[in-house]
Amino acid sequence: MKVKLPIDLLIIDILSVLLILIIIFIPATVARVILGLPFLLFFPGYVLVAALFPRSEMDAIERIALSFGMSIAVTTLIGLGLNYTSWGIRLETVLYSISLSSLFYRLSR
């Protein structure tokens, strides 16, 4: 059974893994900021929009705008949930929880 992963989601996966590796091995770089902003403000929403509307008639502009809005909502809710756990809101917990939520959205597709 072949699973076809769209190229846009594959690029998001590669950039997310690259960001995790940069944070682990080279903590203070400009690449961390360059990859970190889309990781928080775009990637979670884009994966969620791709899971909710896989074959829609949406334009690219609509998909991008909805992705930014959904990312802000998802990231806020993840932060709120982490605030009430024993792990708290730290770099590693936010990084791993957003990565796991994106993976969950992708698998639910």
C-alpha positions as CSV (number, residue, x, y, z in Angstrom):
1,M,0.0,0.0,0.0
2,K,1.5,3.3,-1.1
3,V,0.9,6.5,0.8
4,K,1.2,9.6,-1.3
5,L,2.4,12.6,0.6
6,P,1.9,15.9,-1.1
7,I,5.0,17.9,-1.8
8,D,4.0,20.9,0.3
9,L,3.5,18.7,3.4
10,L,6.8,17.0,2.7
11,I,8.6,20.4,2.6
12,I,6.9,21.3,5.9
13,D,8.1,18.0,7.4
14,I,11.7,18.6,6.2
15,L,11.8,22.1,7.5
16,S,10.3,21.1,10.9
17,V,12.9,18.3,11.3
18,L,15.6,20.8,10.3
19,L,14.4,23.3,12.9
20,I,14.4,20.6,15.6
21,L,18.0,19.6,14.7
22,I,19.1,23.3,14.6
23,I,17.6,23.9,18.1
24,I,19.2,20.8,19.5
25,F,22.7,21.1,18.0
26,I,23.2,24.9,17.3
27,P,21.0,26.7,19.8
28,A,21.8,30.4,19.0
29,T,21.7,31.0,15.3
30,V,19.7,33.2,12.9
31,A,18.4,30.1,11.2
32,R,16.5,29.3,14.4
33,V,14.6,32.5,14.1
34,I,14.1,32.2,10.3
35,L,12.7,28.7,10.6
36,G,11.0,29.3,14.0
37,L,8.6,32.0,12.9
38,P,6.9,30.0,10.1
39,F,7.0,26.9,12.4
40,L,4.8,28.9,14.9
41,L,2.8,31.1,12.6
42,F,2.2,29.1,9.4
43,F,3.0,25.3,9.5
44,P,0.4,24.1,12.1
45,G,-2.4,26.0,10.3
46,Y,-1.3,24.9,6.9
47,V,-1.3,21.2,7.9
48,L,-4.6,21.6,9.6
49,V,-6.1,23.3,6.6
50,A,-4.7,20.6,4.4
51,A,-6.4,18.0,6.6
52,L,-9.7,19.8,6.8
53,F,-9.9,20.8,3.1
54,P,-7.9,18.2,1.2
55,R,-9.5,18.8,-2.2
56,S,-11.2,22.1,-2.0
57,E,-11.7,24.9,-4.5
58,M,-9.7,27.3,-2.3
59,D,-7.3,29.7,-4.0
60,A,-3.7,29.8,-2.8
61,I,-4.3,33.2,-1.2
62,E,-7.3,31.9,0.8
63,R,-5.4,28.8,1.9
64,I,-2.4,30.9,3.1
65,A,-4.6,33.4,4.9
66,L,-6.6,30.7,6.6
67,S,-3.3,28.9,7.5
68,F,-2.0,32.0,9.3
69,G,-5.3,32.4,11.3
70,M,-5.5,28.7,12.2
71,S,-1.8,28.6,13.2
72,I,-2.3,31.5,15.7
73,A,-5.4,29.7,17.1
74,V,-3.7,26.3,17.3
75,T,-0.4,27.6,18.8
76,T,-2.4,29.6,21.4
77,L,-4.4,26.6,22.4
78,I,-1.3,24.4,22.6
79,G,0.3,27.0,24.8
80,L,-2.7,27.2,27.0
81,G,-2.8,23.4,27.4
82,L,0.9,23.3,28.2
83,N,0.5,26.0,30.8
84,Y,-1.6,23.7,32.9
85,T,0.7,20.7,32.7
86,S,3.7,19.9,34.8
87,W,6.0,20.5,31.8
88,G,5.1,24.1,31.4
89,I,5.8,26.4,28.5
90,R,9.4,25.9,27.5
91,L,11.1,25.8,24.2
92,E,11.3,22.0,24.0
93,T,7.7,21.4,25.1
94,V,6.3,23.9,22.6
95,L,8.5,22.5,19.8
96,Y,7.6,18.9,20.4
97,S,3.9,19.5,21.0
98,I,3.5,21.6,17.8
99,S,5.4,18.9,15.9
100,L,3.2,16.2,17.3
101,S,0.0,18.1,16.6
102,S,1.1,18.6,13.0
103,L,1.8,14.9,12.8
104,F,-1.6,14.1,14.2
105,Y,-3.3,16.3,11.7
106,R,-1.4,14.7,8.9
107,L,-2.2,11.2,10.0
108,S,-5.9,12.0,10.4
109,R,-6.1,12.9,6.8
